[in-house]
Amino acid sequence: MNTPKNIAIIVGSLRKDSLNRKMANALIALAPSSLKLEIVEIGALPLFNQDSEAEPTPPVSAFKQQVQAADAVMFITPEYNRSVPGVLKNAIDVGSRPYGHSVWDGKPGAVISVSPGAIGGFGANHHLRQSLVFLNVPAMAQPEAYIGNASSLFDDKGAIASDDARDFMQKFLLAFEQWIDHHQAR
Ligand SMILES: Cc1cc2nc3c(=O)[nH]c(=O)nc-3n(C[C@H](O)[C@H](O)[C@H](O)COP(=O)(O)O)c2cc1C
């Protein structure tokens, strides 16, 4: 059997009962054996300060090593004020520096936004894609994943309760695997 592809998941919420973290955990459970998904934590990262980018603290080094070691990166994020939460933007900035040593460069990416609201975090999803263009992260275009009305999406055990939503996320994972294959073959 081929070695599974390692996917680093970055969750854009630090909240204990985060719907986005629930989605990350549900996808970890749903993923085929050919994909190994793991959350890379961002809550201990310091606020980015360019003055100290050449002397990374242990949490920064650990974060960068974990992302660097992954074959691909998946962002699962809420929308804050129609944009990307500060904690997620901070993690992106931390990983992108020093200039020329970005951990994001060339990593195939996927974006999922999850919200209790009706429009599924569309604004955050697309603001995030703007940074990914600059960071040279080829972000999968289709299928798009704006997961709305998410308060009732998960059952007591954290699994995706709706058959349709589970089916959609399974297809999303398979499409992402193909997207990674495509970019690794180049
Ligand atoms: C500062 C802040 C701004 C928010 N702005 C939006 C928003 O623009 N769009 C939206 O759909 N939800 C917004 N929300 C609601 C979040 O979608 C909701 O709190 C969600 O549960 C956060 O994701 P999480 O459950 O993963 O923590 C906002 C919440 C906070 C705390």
The ligand as an SDF file (V2000), in Angstrom:
LIG
                    3D

 31 33  0  0  0  0  0  0  0  0999 V2000
  -15.7700   38.4270   16.3280 C   0  0  0  0  0  0  0  0  0  0  0  0
  -16.8000   37.5820   15.6200 C   0  0  0  0  0  0  0  0  0  0  0  0
  -17.2170   37.9560   14.3510 C   0  0  0  0  0  0  0  0  0  0  0  0
  -18.1350   37.1430   13.6550 C   0  0  0  0  0  0  0  0  0  0  0  0
  -18.4660   37.4550   12.3760 N   0  0  0  0  0  0  0  0  0  0  0  0
  -19.1670   36.5820   11.6260 C   0  0  0  0  0  0  0  0  0  0  0  0
  -19.3330   36.7710   10.2210 C   0  0  0  0  0  0  0  0  0  0  0  0
  -18.8710   37.7480    9.6360 O   0  0  0  0  0  0  0  0  0  0  0  0
  -20.0120   35.8310    9.5310 N   0  0  0  0  0  0  0  0  0  0  0  0
  -20.5240   34.7120   10.1270 C   0  0  0  0  0  0  0  0  0  0  0  0
  -21.1140   33.8730    9.4380 O   0  0  0  0  0  0  0  0  0  0  0  0
  -20.3940   34.5100   11.4600 N   0  0  0  0  0  0  0  0  0  0  0  0
  -19.7180   35.4030   12.2190 C   0  0  0  0  0  0  0  0  0  0  0  0
  -19.5230   35.1800   13.5600 N   0  0  0  0  0  0  0  0  0  0  0  0
  -20.1740   34.0300   14.1970 C   0  0  0  0  0  0  0  0  0  0  0  0
  -19.3180   32.7880   14.0160 C   0  0  0  0  0  0  0  0  0  0  0  0
  -19.5740   32.2090   12.7380 O   0  0  0  0  0  0  0  0  0  0  0  0
  -19.6470   31.7690   15.0990 C   0  0  0  0  0  0  0  0  0  0  0  0
  -19.2980   32.3060   16.3660 O   0  0  0  0  0  0  0  0  0  0  0  0
  -18.9500   30.4440   14.8770 C   0  0  0  0  0  0  0  0  0  0  0  0
  -19.4670   29.4840   15.7440 O   0  0  0  0  0  0  0  0  0  0  0  0
  -17.4490   30.5720   15.0370 C   0  0  0  0  0  0  0  0  0  0  0  0
  -16.8010   29.4030   14.6260 O   0  0  0  0  0  0  0  0  0  0  0  0
  -16.3830   28.2640   15.6730 P   0  0  0  0  0  0  0  0  0  0  0  0
  -17.6680   27.6280   16.1340 O   0  0  0  0  0  0  0  0  0  0  0  0
  -15.5370   27.3380   14.9040 O   0  0  0  0  0  0  0  0  0  0  0  0
  -15.6750   28.9220   16.8180 O   0  0  0  0  0  0  0  0  0  0  0  0
  -18.6440   35.9810   14.2720 C   0  0  0  0  0  0  0  0  0  0  0  0
  -18.2480   35.6520   15.5650 C   0  0  0  0  0  0  0  0  0  0  0  0
  -17.3350   36.4340   16.2310 C   0  0  0  0  0  0  0  0  0  0  0  0
  -16.8710   36.0180   17.6170 C   0  0  0  0  0  0  0  0  0  0  0  0
  1  2  1  0
  2  3  1  0
  2 30  2  0
  3  4  2  0
  4  5  1  0
  4 28  1  0
  5  6  2  0
  6  7  1  0
  6 13  1  0
  7  8  2  0
  7  9  1  0
  9 10  1  0
 10 11  2  0
 10 12  1  0
 12 13  2  0
 13 14  1  0
 14 15  1  0
 14 28  1  0
 15 16  1  0
 16 17  1  0
 16 18  1  0
 18 19  1  0
 18 20  1  0
 20 21  1  0
 20 22  1  0
 22 23  1  0
 23 24  1  0
 24 25  2  0
 24 26  1  0
 24 27  1  0
 28 29  2  0
 29 30  1  0
 30 31  1  0
M  END
$$$$
